[in-house]
Amino acid sequence: MPEIIRAAAVGSHAPHRFHPDTDNQLRRRCGIGDRHVHSRAVSASIRLLAVVEIGGFALLFAGFVLLLPHIVSKLALA
Protein backbone atom coordinates (compact mmCIF):
# COMPACT_ATOMS: atom_id res chain seq x y z
CA MET A 1 0.00 0.00 0.00
CA PRO A 2 2.72 2.58 0.78
CA GLU A 3 4.27 1.98 -2.64
CA ILE A 4 0.96 2.74 -4.35
CA ILE A 5 0.49 5.93 -2.34
CA ARG A 6 4.09 7.03 -3.00
CA ALA A 7 3.68 6.36 -6.73
CA ALA A 8 0.44 8.38 -6.76
CA ALA A 9 2.15 11.24 -4.93
CA VAL A 10 5.07 11.28 -7.37
CA GLY A 11 2.69 11.00 -10.32
CA SER A 12 0.62 13.92 -9.07
CA HIS A 13 3.72 16.09 -8.62
CA ALA A 14 5.30 15.27 -11.98
CA PRO A 15 3.04 17.52 -14.12
CA HIS A 16 3.85 20.51 -11.90
CA ARG A 17 7.43 20.33 -13.09
CA PHE A 18 6.33 21.87 -16.38
CA HIS A 19 4.08 24.57 -14.87
CA PRO A 20 5.00 27.37 -12.46
CA ASP A 21 2.28 26.44 -9.96
CA THR A 22 4.22 24.61 -7.27
CA ASP A 23 4.35 27.41 -4.70
CA ASN A 24 1.37 26.02 -2.73
CA GLN A 25 -0.71 23.08 -3.94
CA LEU A 26 -3.12 23.26 -1.02
CA ARG A 27 -4.15 26.87 -1.67
CA ARG A 28 -6.16 26.35 -4.83
CA ARG A 29 -7.32 23.69 -7.23
CA CYS A 30 -4.55 22.26 -9.32
CA GLY A 31 -4.72 20.58 -12.66
CA ILE A 32 -3.66 20.56 -16.27
CA GLY A 33 -5.98 21.57 -19.06
CA ASP A 34 -9.65 20.97 -18.33
CA ARG A 35 -9.06 18.35 -15.64
CA HIS A 36 -8.69 19.52 -12.04
CA VAL A 37 -7.99 17.87 -8.73
CA HIS A 38 -9.81 19.50 -5.86
CA SER A 39 -7.59 20.82 -3.08
CA ARG A 40 -9.43 18.62 -0.56
CA ALA A 41 -8.39 15.52 -2.51
CA VAL A 42 -4.78 16.72 -2.59
CA SER A 43 -4.89 17.52 1.12
CA ALA A 44 -6.41 14.13 1.95
CA SER A 45 -3.78 12.29 -0.08
CA ILE A 46 -0.97 14.20 1.65
CA ARG A 47 -2.43 13.36 5.06
CA LEU A 48 -2.85 9.70 4.09
CA LEU A 49 0.75 9.58 2.89
CA ALA A 50 1.94 11.04 6.22
CA VAL A 51 -0.05 8.47 8.20
CA VAL A 52 1.31 5.59 6.11
CA GLU A 53 4.90 6.85 6.40
CA ILE A 54 4.62 7.25 10.18
CA GLY A 55 3.04 3.80 10.45
CA GLY A 56 5.85 2.25 8.42
CA PHE A 57 8.46 3.88 10.60
CA ALA A 58 6.64 2.74 13.76
CA LEU A 59 6.56 -0.83 12.46
CA LEU A 60 10.28 -0.86 11.67
CA PHE A 61 11.14 0.79 14.98
CA ALA A 62 9.00 -1.70 16.94
CA GLY A 63 10.75 -4.58 15.19
CA PHE A 64 14.12 -3.12 16.09
CA VAL A 65 13.12 -2.61 19.74
CA LEU A 66 11.74 -6.16 19.99
CA LEU A 67 14.91 -7.66 18.51
CA LEU A 68 17.32 -5.48 20.49
CA PRO A 69 17.52 -7.82 23.53
CA HIS A 70 18.29 -10.74 21.20
CA ILE A 71 21.03 -8.76 19.46
CA VAL A 72 22.57 -7.64 22.76
CA SER A 73 22.56 -11.19 24.12
CA LYS A 74 24.31 -12.46 20.99
CA LEU A 75 26.95 -9.72 21.29
CA ALA A 76 27.49 -10.53 24.98
CA LEU A 77 28.16 -14.17 24.14
CA ALA A 78 30.67 -13.32 21.41
N, C-alpha and C positions, 0 to 999 in steps of 0.2 A: 504494500500500500504506500509506504513512503516514497518508493521509486516513482510510482504513478503521479503522486502529488508533486514531487520535484520536477518531473518531466513536464507536467502541466504548467508549473510556475515558470520554468525556463521557456517553454513555448509561448506563454503569454507575454513574456518580456522581450522576446526576440523581435517582434515587429516594431517595438519602440526604438530599436537601434537606428531605424531609418527615418524616424520622425522626431522633431525636437519637443516631445511632450512627456519627458521623463522626470520633470521637476517634482511632481506630486501626483501619483496615480490615484490616490484616494480622494482627491479634491473634486474631481469631475468625472463624467463618463469618459471612458477611453475606447478607442476602436479605430478601425481602418476602413475607409470607404463608407458604405451604408450600414455596416454591421457594428454594433456597439455592445460593450460589456458594461453592465450597470456597476457603479462604484460599490454597491452593497455586495455584489458577487465577488468583486476583487477583494474587498475587505474580508469577506467570509473565507475566501481561499487562503489569504495570508494568515488569518487566525488559525485555520485548520493546519496549515503547514507548520506554524509555531508549536501547536499542541503535539503534532506527530514528531517533530524534531526533539522536543523536550521529553516525550515518552520514550523515544529511542535512546536518548542519553541516559534516562533513568534506568532503563532495562540493562544497558551495558554496565552502568555503574553498580547496580545491584548484583549483577553477575560477578563483577570484580570483588565487591565486598564479601560476597558469599564464598568465593574461592580463596580469599586472602589468608584465612587460617591454614588452609591446605598448603598453600605456597610457602608460608612461613615455616610450617612444620617440616616440609621437604628441605628447606634451606638449613634448618637447624640440624637435621640429620647428616647433611653433607659435610 
